[in-house]
Amino acid sequence: MPLEIQQMSSADADFGARLDDLLQRSAAPDPAVETVVREVIEQIRARGDAALIEYAARFDRLTVAQAADLELPLERLAAAITALSEEERGALERSAERIRAYHERQKQDSWEYTEPDGTLLGQQVTALDRVGLYVPGGKAAYPSTVLMTAIPAKVAGVGELIMVVPTPNGETNDAVLAAAALSGVDRVFTVGGAQAIAALAFGTETVPAVDKIVGPGNVYVATAKRMVFGTVGIDMIAGPSEVVVVCDGSVDPDWVAMDLFSQAEHDELAQSILISTDADYAAQVMVSMERLLPDMERKEIIQASLKGQGAIITVADIDEAVTVTNRIAPEHLELFVDQPREMAARIRHAGAIFIGPYTTEVLGDYCAGPNHTLPTSGTARFSSPLGVYDFQKRTSLIMCSQQAAAELGRTASILARAERLTAHARSAELRIGKT
């Protein structure tokens, strides 16, 4: 089957409409999925461990006598490190070191200042007490997800990290468990799906309730996170992975083709878009993709992704490339142009920017240092990558001197009475009377 991918030009009369259609990937919540998830949450809330045991058997074919058997001992995590090859262990350790070093720079500290009249104002920064980390399992293992969620939480000073990971048929993955050990995860439960999210949100007799849940998952996990938000915090509702590659023709087209494949191979809904200022070069990339595709292990998935979600967009110049990129607000953005730093400075909406031809997005997935948990589906317009700040809270500090209470009280009294809140006004006025 020949490779199919949508091609368009910014000069086309219907370009705006076609681009909008391409980006409309956020489907409305599936009522059938919502019904299942709502029932799971209700059962976990009502019956705790008993429901958790039943769902483990039903969805993961994991039979246990008691919920405590779903928890892995820390010794098992430590053993996983030694079970890895020296090469795998070294790669995990190097990646963990780089991720930790980057996120150490994000940590925020408390601050305060004192005004001339003695009033103290400030902000007290504290870490969350307990966080739940959801790590996908089953079809694939993601030790990188463990590193990217657990390490920032530990850098922030989170008191306890509870990891949940599905283990269908009881099969664990040493790389995932080793990453948990290297990241400082405190407890690991072999549960997944909506039932894991519900257990973390509301707690059971065995699984402790957390303050926030982070980490990606399938549609049932995403739906459960949406439903428990408010009871707990969540990081985001992540959509399919996506990449935009902007190129002026200065890079080997094979490199670009493979970078587009690297996103498309995630799943059929992943999105790979090339924006080029050179139509002839865009055609060369197409030739490279057609030649390289047959050798790809996941070629059917890549083919379906590019046909359904991919695009090659030709623009007049870098200015148009910037405009189109900001309109897309991509999760990942690669800039293979003559002046990439200058172009990067003009990008207002992107989860992560990979600058220059040697900076493939794949490095960001695993070991560059910045977090790979990024806003998708255009949410980079208002969201940021997961970071240490997601595991810290900020509390305002206010301490008025007697003099300040009188001065500020008069202002507060006027505004309170304008809002017809008399008790507010009188509360401030009582302090005024003490001057």
Secondary structure, DSSP 4 states (H G I P E B T S, - for coil): -----EEEETTSTTHHHHHHHHH---PPPPHHHHHHHHHHHHHHHHHTHHHHHHHHHHHH----SSGGGGEEPHHHHHHHHHHS-HHHHHHHHHHHHHHHHHHHTT----EEEE-TTS-EEEEEEEE-SEEEEE---SS---HHHHHHHHHHHHHHT-SEEEEE---GGG---HHHHHHHHHHT--EEE---HHHHHHHHHH--SSSPP-SEEE----HHHHHHHHHHBTTBEES----S-EEEEEE-S-S-HHHHHHHHHHHHTS-TT-EEEEEES-HHHHHHHHHHHHHHGGG-TTHHHHHHHHHHH-EEEE-SSHHHHHHHHHHH--SEEEEESSSHHHHHTT--S-SEEEESTT--HHHHHHTSSS-S----TTGGGT-----GGGGEEEEEEEE--HHHHHHHHHHHHHHHHHTT-HHHHHHHHHHHTT-
